[in-house]
Amino acid sequence: MQMELASVRKGWLMYWNWVWVWVWVCVERTNGFYLPGTYMHTYSNGDEIYAKVNSMTSIETELPFSYYSLPYCKPRGGIKKSAENIGELLMGDQIDNSPYRFRININESLYLCTTPPLNEKEVKLLKQRTRDLYQVNMILDNLPAMRFAMQNGVQIQWTGFPVGYTPPDATADYIINHLRFTVLVHEYQGGDLEIIGTGEGGLGVIAADPDNNDKPSSPPGYQIVGFQVAPCSIKRDPQLMTKLHMYDNISTITCPTGLSKYQIISENERISFTYEVEFVKSDIRWPSRWDAYLKMDGDRVHWFSIFNSLMVIFFLAGIVFVIFLRTVRRDLTRYEELDKEAQAQMNEELSGWKLVVGDVFREPEHATLLCVMVGDGVQILGMAAVTIVFAAFGFMSPASRGMLLTGMIILYLFLGIGAGYVSVRVWRTIKGTTQGWWRISWFAACFFPGIAFVILTAINFLLWGSKSTGAIPISLYFKLLFLWFCISVPLTLVGGFLGTRAKEIEYPVRTNQIAREIPGGKYPSWILVVGAGSLPFGTLFIELFFIMSSIWLGRFYYVFGFLLIVMLLLVMVCAEVSVVLTYMHLCVEDWKWWWKAFFASGSVCLYVFMYSINYLVFDLQSLSGPVSAMLYIGYSLLMALAIMLATGTIGFLVSFYFVHYLFSSVKID
């Protein structure tokens, strides 16, 4: 007993120690805040830092390729790949070191290298990458290179710079071989700040101590808060340039304007690569350095989407209100006030949902598939909800590349326990027995991941054939299979076992032995079900445009606060649509409501996929090649399937509890 009390006392002491640590961090430090993303790096004058290069990307093909697949200058120590997480590998990122050297606060113009004479294969590849509008993605201190350009009198910003330049109505192509970098640095006194946190990819906390004047002031430190690039094409004399060595100083030069002074891409040409660096002091603080990348216009469009969704919700809520308070309540009150003889006489005269009381809970067709899809829908919905909430609160920083996708995969794996629990519980409710629960759990663990695996494998064969860095490595395949079968499947089986131990959901009415005939309708009921998906799509489509632009046009998406609101509205619309349609089907004596409740909200996937095709035709007009089109369609199918499972699950579960509540209020002898 004394040992137990001692262990409890020890646990409480540890708990309060942690509480006081957090209180000290939050209260004693002035101007403290957390920094999601990478750890802050501080440099002194003259410190060397080397840029990194990511895979080259294009909105024309959507196929990433390695930077060193083109004849660029290589680092002195050889090419070294950076460690990458699962999300980066799945997105096709391949981050390598580069020869571009920067020395803090030293402005210089440097020579890199001169290539050997270009052969036919290199010329063909350079021309192809140039005409496909491939962008070189360079990174300095975890910041992507940003380029500014004028388009129709408006300044726009891009990340990366083009491989080359093809003038309009010209047959020649020119390579970008000179880069003018502008590095923005913020100066601060190191003694005034204290940094608490983990390494790269973790959390950093900066705490300022303005009242602490006892410590001697340390030399000023510099933080990189901006990285801009201006690309040029300059024809240089290879005879003179080959006499230089890497990092030799050269004279600065203004970017030429005439094509005759550009470096043409042709056979036997020797290309000299050079660059300039200019450091500029900036008032931008380190925590705000990503603001320039994440700034997104169109706030009014987001608010308009939310307002439009609210109108739909209020309209549907009014219909549900009428159903509950006027129709259902009135009928139930009137029904319960009659005596037994009057009820029997009334039952002969009644029409509508009360007549299907003996069939409403009859086992649906393909019950196994329904249970599996509902379980997988819970898993996908939970993953999306937790991811969006964390991202909305700033825990999914774009500075941590691949973190969003990695977090989604981890959440999906561990939410397998929810998929198993829900699918087995629905199965147990429909069948009235727990026999075969492990089979349902196994199907739930393999249904959506299996379809995703088939689609990704088909896409991967196309990417392998194109020698793209977007292809998933074989080693990653085995890792994903290991995570699937060693984490997700066992957790789903555990969830299924818990579902067998949960309290049984009993039907409020008995099911007749002979099924009631469903009256024939003027139009097929599935027309109404498919049409109902347009209402959830109206809530989703504006935000869907921004998300697809982020995926396929290389834009940053970081308005997760809006996305969280839209998701909550989507859940409400799906629930209301399914309840209204379920009630309408019951009123016409159609007791086969199970699948219709699922697809009333799940049919939004049809509109999402059609919108994806519309986006491909009208917004991605430049997308070229069958491989790029198959890649786009494959990912669109996967997205539509995930949306169908998530929204259909919402509609089914809400409709089930609506029907259960409705018929539990009817007195049956």
C-alpha positions in Angstrom: 0.0 0.0 0.0 2.8 2.4 0.9 4.6 1.6 -2.4 1.4 2.4 -4.3 1.0 5.7 -2.5 4.6 6.5 -3.2 4.2 5.8 -6.9 1.0 7.9 -7.1 2.8 10.8 -5.2 5.7 10.5 -7.6 3.4 10.7 -10.6 1.7 13.8 -9.3 5.1 15.5 -8.6 6.2 14.8 -12.2 2.9 16.1 -13.5 3.1 19.4 -11.6 6.8 19.8 -12.6 5.7 19.7 -16.3 2.9 22.2 -15.5 5.4 24.6 -13.9 7.7 24.3 -16.9 5.0 25.3 -19.3 3.8 28.1 -17.0 7.4 29.4 -16.8 7.8 29.3 -20.6 4.4 31.1 -21.2 4.6 33.7 -18.4 8.1 34.4 -17.4 9.3 34.9 -21.0 8.1 38.1 -22.8 7.0 38.0 -26.4 7.3 34.2 -26.6 5.8 32.2 -29.4 6.2 28.8 -31.1 7.6 28.3 -34.5 6.3 25.3 -36.4 8.8 24.0 -39.0 12.5 24.1 -38.9 14.9 25.2 -36.3 16.2 28.7 -36.6 19.8 29.0 -37.9 21.9 32.0 -37.0 25.0 33.0 -39.1 27.9 35.3 -38.6 29.7 37.5 -41.2 31.5 35.3 -43.7 29.8 32.0 -42.7 29.5 29.7 -45.7 26.1 28.2 -46.7 25.4 26.1 -49.7 22.0 26.1 -51.6 20.2 22.8 -52.3 18.3 21.8 -55.4 15.0 20.0 -55.5 13.4 18.1 -58.4 12.6 20.1 -61.5 8.8 20.5 -62.0 6.5 21.6 -64.7 2.8 22.4 -65.0 3.0 21.2 -68.6 3.8 17.5 -67.7 3.5 17.2 -63.9 6.5 14.8 -64.1 9.3 15.8 -61.8 12.9 15.1 -62.8 16.2 15.2 -61.0 18.2 18.5 -61.3 21.3 16.6 -62.3 19.6 14.9 -65.2 20.6 18.0 -67.1 24.3 19.0 -67.7 24.6 21.4 -64.7 27.7 22.1 -62.6 28.2 19.5 -59.9 29.6 20.1 -56.3 33.3 19.5 -55.6 32.6 16.7 -53.2 30.1 15.0 -55.4 26.3 14.8 -55.3 24.8 14.0 -51.9 21.1 13.4 -51.4 19.4 14.9 -48.3 17.4 12.6 -46.0 13.7 12.6 -47.0 10.6 11.5 -45.3 7.8 9.4 -46.7 5.8 12.5 -47.8 8.7 14.0 -49.7 9.3 10.7 -51.5 5.6 10.3 -52.4 5.5 13.8 -53.8 8.6 13.2 -56.0 11.0 15.5 -54.1 14.7 14.7 -54.5 16.8 17.2 -52.7 20.5 17.2 -53.5 23.4 19.5 -52.7 24.6 22.1 -55.2 27.8 24.0 -55.9 26.1 27.4 -55.3 28.0 28.9 -52.3 26.9 31.9 -50.3 29.0 33.8 -47.7 27.0 35.8 -45.3 27.1 39.6 -46.1 29.7 39.2 -48.8 28.5 40.4 -52.2 30.3 38.7 -55.0 30.1 37.5 -58.6 31.5 34.0 -59.1 32.3 31.5 -61.8 31.1 27.9 -61.5 32.0 25.8 -64.4 32.0 25.4 -68.2 30.5 22.2 -69.6 32.1 20.0 -72.3 30.7 20.5 -75.8 27.0 19.5 -75.7 26.2 16.2 -77.5 23.0 15.5 -79.4 21.3 13.8 -76.4 22.0 16.6 -74.1 20.8 19.2 -76.6 17.6 17.3 -77.2 16.9 17.0 -73.4 17.6 20.6 -72.7 15.3 21.7 -75.5 12.6 19.4 -74.3 12.8 20.6 -70.7 12.9 24.2 -71.9 9.8 23.9 -74.0 8.0 21.9 -71.3 8.5 25.0 -69.0 10.5 23.1 -66.4 11.4 25.1 -63.3 14.6 24.6 -61.2 13.7 24.6 -57.5 16.5 25.9 -55.4 16.5 26.1 -51.6 18.6 28.2 -49.2 18.2 27.8 -45.5 15.0 25.9 -46.2 13.6 28.8 -48.2 12.6 28.2 -51.8 14.0 30.7 -54.4 11.4 33.2 -55.4 11.3 34.9 -58.8 9.3 38.0 -59.7 7.9 38.7 -63.1 5.6 41.2 -64.8 2.5 39.8 -66.5 0.0 42.2 -68.1 1.3 45.1 -66.0 0.9 43.1 -62.7 3.9 41.8 -60.7 3.5 38.1 -60.0 5.8 35.8 -58.0 6.9 32.3 -58.7 9.0 29.8 -56.9 12.0 28.6 -58.9 13.4 29.7 -62.2 13.1 28.3 -65.7 15.6 25.9 -67.3 15.6 28.0 -70.4 13.8 30.5 -72.6 12.0 30.0 -76.0 11.1 33.3 -77.7 7.7 33.5 -79.4 7.8 32.5 -83.1 11.4 31.3 -82.7 13.0 28.0 -83.5 16.0 28.4 -81.2 16.1 27.8 -77.4 18.3 29.5 -74.9 19.5 28.2 -71.5 19.5 30.1 -68.2 23.2 30.1 -67.2 23.5 33.2 -65.0 21.6 33.7 -61.7 21.4 36.9 -59.7 20.6 36.1 -56.1 19.3 38.6 -53.5 19.4 37.2 -50.0 17.5 39.1 -47.3 19.0 38.9 -43.8 17.7 40.1 -40.5 20.2 41.3 -37.9 19.6 40.9 -34.2 21.7 40.9 -31.0 22.1 37.2 -29.9 22.1 38.1 -26.2 18.5 39.3 -26.3 17.0 36.0 -27.5 16.9 32.5 -26.1 16.0 29.5 -28.3 14.3 26.5 -26.9 13.3 23.6 -29.2 14.2 20.6 -31.2 16.1 20.1 -34.4 14.9 20.4 -38.0 11.2 19.5 -38.4 10.4 20.1 -34.8 9.2 23.1 -32.7 11.3 26.2 -31.9 10.4 28.7 -29.2 12.0 32.2 -29.2 11.8 34.1 -25.9 13.0 37.7 -25.6 14.4 39.1 -22.4 14.5 42.9 -22.8 14.9 43.4 -19.1 18.0 41.3 -18.8 20.9 43.8 -19.1 23.4 41.9 -17.0 24.7 39.6 -19.7 27.3 41.0 -22.0 26.0 41.6 -25.5 27.2 39.0 -28.0 28.2 39.8 -31.6 25.2 40.3 -33.9 23.8 37.3 -35.7 22.1 37.1 -39.1 19.0 35.1 -40.1 18.1 34.5 -43.7 14.6 35.7 -44.2 14.3 36.0 -48.0 15.8 34.3 -51.1 15.1 35.8 -54.5 16.5 35.0 -57.9 16.7 36.8 -61.2 17.6 34.4 -64.1 19.6 35.5 -67.2 21.0 33.9 -70.3 24.4 35.3 -71.2 26.7 34.1 -74.0 30.3 33.9 -72.8 33.6 33.1 -74.4 34.4 29.5 -73.4 38.1 30.0 -74.2 38.3 32.7 -71.5 36.0 31.0 -69.0 37.8 27.6 -69.0 40.9 29.4 -67.6 39.0 30.1 -64.4 38.4 27.8 -61.5 35.2 27.3 -59.5 34.4 30.3 -57.2 36.9 32.6 -59.0 35.6 36.2 -59.0 34.3 37.7 -62.3 33.1 41.1 -63.2 29.4 41.8 -62.7 27.3 42.0 -65.8 23.8 43.3 -66.7 21.4 40.8 -68.1 21.3 41.4 -71.9 18.1 42.2 -73.8 19.0 41.0 -77.3 18.7 37.4 -78.4 22.2 37.6 -80.0 23.7 37.9 -76.6 21.8 34.9 -75.1 23.4 31.5 -74.7 21.9 29.3 -77.4 21.3 25.5 -76.9 22.9 23.7 -79.8 25.4 20.9 -80.4 29.1 21.5 -79.6 28.2 24.6 -77.6 30.1 25.0 -74.3 27.9 26.6 -71.6 29.5 28.6 -68.8 27.5 28.9 -65.5 28.0 32.0 -63.3 26.1 33.7 -60.5 26.0 36.9 -58.4 25.0 37.3 -54.8 23.8 40.4 -53.0 22.9 40.5 -49.3 20.3 43.0 -48.2 19.3 43.8 -44.6 15.6 43.4 -43.9 13.2 44.2 -41.1 11.4 40.9 -41.7 11.7 38.7 -38.7 12.5 35.0 -38.9 9.0 33.7 -37.9 7.5 35.8 -40.6 9.8 34.9 -43.5 7.3 32.4 -45.0 4.5 35.1 -45.2 5.6 36.1 -48.7 5.1 32.5 -49.9 1.9 31.8 -48.1 0.2 35.1 -49.0 -2.9 34.1 -50.9 -5.4 36.5 -52.6 -9.0 35.8 -52.8 -10.2 36.0 -49.2 -13.5 37.4 -50.5 -14.0 34.3 -52.6 -13.5 32.0 -49.6 -16.0 34.0 -47.6 -18.4 34.0 -50.5 -18.1 30.2 -50.5 -18.8 30.0 -46.8 -21.8 32.3 -47.1 -23.2 30.3 -50.0 -22.8 27.1 -48.0 -24.6 28.6 -45.0 -27.6 29.5 -47.2 -27.8 25.8 -48.3 -27.5 24.6 -44.7 -30.2 27.0 -43.5 -32.5 25.9 -46.3 -32.0 22.2 -45.6 -32.2 22.8 -41.8 -35.6 24.3 -42.4 -36.8 21.2 -44.3 -35.5 19.0 -41.5 -37.2 21.2 -38.9 -40.5 20.8 -40.8 -40.0 17.1 -41.0 -39.3 16.7 -37.3 -41.6 19.3 -35.7 -44.6 19.3 -38.0 -44.9 16.1 -39.9 -43.3 13.4 -37.6 -44.3 14.9 -34.3 -47.8 15.6 -35.4 -48.3 12.1 -36.8 -46.7 10.4 -33.8 -48.9 12.4 -31.3 -52.0 11.6 -33.3 -51.1 8.0 -33.6 -50.3 7.5 -29.9 -53.6 9.2 -28.7 -55.7 6.5 -30.4 -56.8 3.3 -28.7 -55.8 -0.1 -30.1 -58.9 -0.6 -32.2 -58.6 2.9 -33.7 -54.9 2.3 -34.3 -55.7 -1.0 -36.1 -58.3 0.8 -38.3 -55.9 3.7 -38.9 -53.1 1.3 -39.9 -55.3 0.1 -42.8 -55.7 3.7 -44.0 -52.3 4.9 -43.3 -49.8 5.5 -46.1 -46.2 6.6 -46.0 -43.3 5.8 -43.7 -45.5 4.1 -41.1 -46.4 1.3 -43.5 -42.8 0.1 -43.8 -42.4 -0.4 -40.1 -41.9 -4.2 -40.6 -39.3 -3.8 -43.4 -37.4 -0.7 -42.6 -34.6 -2.6 -40.8 -34.5 -5.5 -43.3 -30.9 -6.5 -44.2 -29.7 -4.5 -47.2 -28.2 -6.0 -50.3 -24.4 -6.4 -50.2 -24.3 -5.8 -46.5 -20.6 -6.7 -46.2 -19.6 -4.1 -48.7 -21.7 -1.5 -47.0 -20.1 -2.2 -43.6 -16.6 -2.1 -45.1 -17.2 1.2 -46.9 -18.6 2.8 -43.8 -15.7 1.7 -41.7 -13.2 3.0 -44.3 -15.1 6.3 -44.5 -14.7 6.8 -40.7 -11.0 6.2 -41.1 -10.6 8.7 -43.9 -12.9 11.3 -42.3 -11.0 11.1 -39.0 -7.7 11.4 -40.8 -8.9 14.5 -42.7 -10.4 16.1 -39.7 -7.4 15.7 -37.4 -5.0 16.8 -40.2 -7.0 19.9 -41.0 -7.3 20.9 -37.4 -3.5 20.5 -36.8 -2.8 22.4 -40.0 -5.2 25.2 -39.1 -3.4 25.7 -35.8 0.0 25.9 -37.5 1.5 22.5 -36.8 1.9 21.5 -40.5 4.3 24.1 -41.6 5.3 24.2 -45.3 8.9 24.6 -44.0 8.8 21.0 -43.1 8.4 19.5 -46.6 6.3 16.4 -46.8 5.1 16.8 -43.2 1.4 17.2 -44.3 1.4 14.0 -46.3 3.5 12.1 -43.8 1.1 13.1 -41.0 -1.9 12.0 -43.0 -0.4 8.6 -43.6 0.5 8.1 -39.9 -3.0 9.2 -38.8 -4.6 6.9 -41.4 -2.6 3.9 -40.1 -3.6 4.4 -36.4 -7.2 5.3 -37.2 -7.5 1.7 -38.5 -8.8 0.9 -35.1 -11.8 3.2 -35.8 -12.5 1.5 -39.1 -12.5 -1.9 -37.6 -14.7 -0.9 -34.7 -17.4 0.9 -36.9 -17.5 -1.7 -39.7 -17.9 -4.6 -37.2 -20.5 -2.8 -35.1 -22.6 -2.0 -38.2 -22.2 -5.6 -39.3 -23.3 -6.8 -35.9 -26.3 -4.5 -36.0 -27.4 -5.7 -39.4 -26.7 -9.4 -38.9 -27.5 -9.7 -35.2 -24.4 -11.8 -34.6 -20.6 -11.4 -34.2 -19.7 -14.4 -36.4 -17.3 -13.5 -39.2 -16.2 -10.2 -37.6 -12.6 -10.9 -38.4 -13.5 -11.2 -42.1 -15.2 -7.8 -42.0 -12.2 -6.3 -40.2 -9.8 -7.8 -42.8 -11.9 -6.4 -45.7 -12.0 -3.0 -44.0 -8.2 -3.0 -43.6 -7.7 -3.9 -47.3 -10.5 -2.2 -49.3 -9.4 1.4 -49.7 -5.7 0.8 -49.3 -5.9 -2.0 -51.8 -7.6 0.2 -54.4 -5.1 3.0 -53.7 -2.2 0.5 -54.0 -3.5 -0.7 -57.5 -3.9 2.9 -58.7 -0.5 4.0 -57.4 1.2 1.0 -58.9 -0.3 1.6 -62.3 0.8 5.3 -62.1 4.3 4.2 -60.9 4.9 2.0 -63.9 4.2 5.1 -66.1 6.6 7.2 -64.0 9.3 4.5 -64.1 8.9 4.4 -67.9 9.4 8.2 -68.0 12.4 8.0 -65.6 10.8 10.6 -63.4 11.7 11.2 -59.7 8.0 11.0 -59.0 8.2 7.2 -59.2 8.1 5.6 -55.8 11.3 3.7 -55.1 11.1 -0.1 -54.5 12.4 0.4 -51.0 9.5 2.8 -50.2 7.0 0.2 -51.6 8.2 -2.3 -49.0 8.1 0.3 -46.3 4.5 1.2 -47.2 3.5 -2.5 -47.3 5.2 -3.0 -43.9 3.2 -0.1 -42.4 0.0 -1.4 -44.0 0.2 -5.1 -42.9 2.1 -4.6 -39.6 0.3 -1.5 -38.2 -2.9 -0.7 -40.0 -4.2 -4.3 -40.4 -3.5 -5.4 -36.8 -5.1 -2.2 -35.5 -8.1 -2.7 -37.7 -8.5 -6.2 -36.3 -8.2 -4.8 -32.7 -10.9 -2.3 -33.5 -13.1 -5.1 -34.9 -12.7 -7.1 -31.7 -13.7 -4.0 -29.7 -16.7 -3.7 -31.9 -17.8 -7.2 -30.9 -17.6 -6.2 -27.2 -19.5 -2.9 -27.6 -23.1 -2.6 -26.5 -25.5 -4.0 -29.1 -27.7 -1.6 -31.0 -31.2 -3.1 -30.9 -33.8 -2.4 -33.6 -36.9 -0.7 -32.1 -39.3 -2.7 -34.3 -39.5 -6.3 -35.6 -38.8 -7.2 -39.2 -41.6 -9.2 -41.0 -40.7 -12.5 -42.6 -42.1 -11.5 -46.0 -40.8 -8.4 -47.6 -43.2 -5.7 -48.5 -43.5 -4.8 -52.2 -42.2 -1.3 -53.0 -44.7 0.7 -55.1 -43.3 1.6 -58.6 -42.4 5.3 -59.0 -42.7 7.5 -62.0 -38.9 8.1 -62.1 -36.1 5.9 -60.8 -35.2 6.8 -57.2 -31.5 6.9 -58.0 -32.0 10.0 -60.1 -32.9 11.9 -56.9 -30.0 10.3 -55.0 -27.4 11.3 -57.7 -28.9 14.8 -57.9 -28.6 15.3 -54.1 -24.8 15.2 -54.4 -24.9 18.7 -56.0 -25.7 20.3 -52.7 -22.5 19.1 -50.8 -20.5 19.9 -54.0 -21.8 23.5 -53.9 -20.2 23.7 -50.4 -16.9 22.3 -51.6 -16.1 23.4 -55.1 -14.6 26.8 -54.5 -12.1 25.5 -51.9 -11.5 22.5 -54.3 -10.3 24.9 -56.9 -7.6 26.4 -54.6 -6.5 22.9 -53.5 -6.2 21.6 -57.1 -4.3 24.8 -58.1 -1.9 24.0 -55.2 -1.4 20.4 -56.3 -1.2 20.9 -60.1 0.0 24.5 -60.6 2.7 24.5 -57.9 1.0 27.1 -55.7 1.2 27.1 -51.9 -2.1 26.4 -50.0 -2.1 27.4 -46.4 -5.6 28.7 -45.7 -6.5 25.7 -43.6 -8.7 27.9 -41.4 -11.1 28.4 -44.3 -10.8 24.7 -45.1 -11.7 23.7 -41.6 -14.9 25.9 -41.8 -15.8 24.4 -45.2 -15.3 20.9 -43.8 -17.7 21.5 -40.9 -20.2 23.0 -43.3 -19.8 20.0 -45.6 -20.5 17.6 -42.7 -23.7 19.5 -41.9 -24.9 19.6 -45.5 -24.2 15.8 -46.0 -26.1 15.0 -42.8 -29.1 17.1 -43.8 -29.3 15.9 -47.4 -29.2 12.3 -46.3 -31.9 12.7 -43.7 -34.2 14.6 -46.1 -33.8 12.0 -48.8 -34.2 9.1 -46.4 -37.4 10.5 -45.2 -38.7 11.1 -48.7 -38.0 7.5 -49.7 -39.7 6.2 -46.6 -42.8 8.4 -47.3 -43.2 6.6 -50.7 -42.9 3.2 -48.9 -39.4 2.6 -50.2 -37.8 0.7 -47.3 -34.5 0.1 -49.1 -32.9 3.2 -47.7 -29.5 1.9 -46.6 -27.5 2.4 -49.8 -29.5 5.4 -50.8 -28.6 7.2 -47.6 -24.9 6.4 -48.2 -25.0 7.7 -51.8 -27.3 10.7 -51.2 -24.2 12.5 -49.8 -21.6 10.2 -51.3 -22.6 11.0 -54.8 -20.7 14.3 -54.4 -17.8 12.2 -55.7 -19.3 12.2 -59.2 -19.4 16.0 -59.2 -15.8 16.1 -57.9 -14.5 13.8 -60.6 -16.4 15.7 -63.3 -15.0 19.0 -62.0 -11.5 17.4 -62.1 -12.1 16.6 -65.8 -13.3 20.2 -66.3 -10.2 21.5 -64.6 -8.0 19.4 -66.8 -9.7 20.6 -70.0 -10.0 24.3 -69.1 -7.4 25.1 -66.5 -4.6 22.7 -67.4 -4.8 23.2 -71.1 -1.0 23.1 -71.4 -0.8 19.6 -69.8 0.8 17.5 -72.5 1.3 13.8 -73.1 -0.7 10.7 -72.3 1.5 10.0 -69.3 0.6 13.3 -67.7 -3.1 12.9 -68.4 -3.1 9.3 -66.9 -1.3 10.6 -63.9 -3.9 13.3 -63.4 -6.9 11.0 -63.9 -5.4 8.4 -61.6 -5.0 10.8 -58.7 -8.4 12.4 -59.4 -10.0 8.9 -59.2 -8.3 8.3 -55.8 -9.4 11.6 -54.5 -13.0 11.1 -55.6 -13.1 7.6 -54.0 -11.9 9.0 -50.7 -14.4 11.8 -50.8 -17.2 9.3 -51.6 -16.3 7.1 -48.6 -16.1 10.0 -46.2 -19.2 11.9 -47.2 -21.2 8.7 -47.7 -20.3 7.6 -44.2 -21.6 10.9 -42.8 -24.9 10.5 -44.6 -25.4 6.8 -43.7 -24.6 7.1 -39.9 -26.8 10.2 -39.5 -29.7 8.6 -41.5 -29.4 5.4 -39.5 -29.8 7.2 -36.2 -32.7 9.3 -37.7 -34.5 6.1 -38.8 -33.8 4.5 -35.4 -35.2 7.5 -33.6 -38.2 7.8 -35.9 -39.4 4.2 -35.5 -38.5 3.9 -31.8 -41.2 6.5 -31.2 -43.9 4.3 -32.8 -45.8 1.9 -30.5 -45.9 -1.6 -31.9 -47.8 -4.4 -30.2 
